[in-house]
Amino acid sequence: MDIEFKTFVSFLQNILLDPANHQCNTTVLYKEARQCPNQNVQAFVAYLETLEDQLKDYTDAQKANHLFTKLQPAMHQRLIKGGYT
């Protein structure tokens, strides 16, 4: 039997925590997520992606907007100056 890793992780999480509670906890973590001062963007994106995998589907545009709002202010300015917003 072939099982995707994400499906397996979800199965294990649902065994340990009621799915509704798990969704609520993940939503709170996602809402509160902010890039740490010494955290590089790639590490922060990887963290957000682990949370997004556990949440309901987000569009790429929503993911990009969420990422932008959670980055350090200095990174905001670099992205704006570079014309990426």
Buried (B, 14 or more C-beta within 10 A) or exposed (E): EEEEEEEEEBEEBEEEBEEEEBBEEBBEBBEEBEBEEEEEEEEBBEBBEEBBEBEEEEEEEEBEEBBBEBBBEEBEEEEEEEEEE
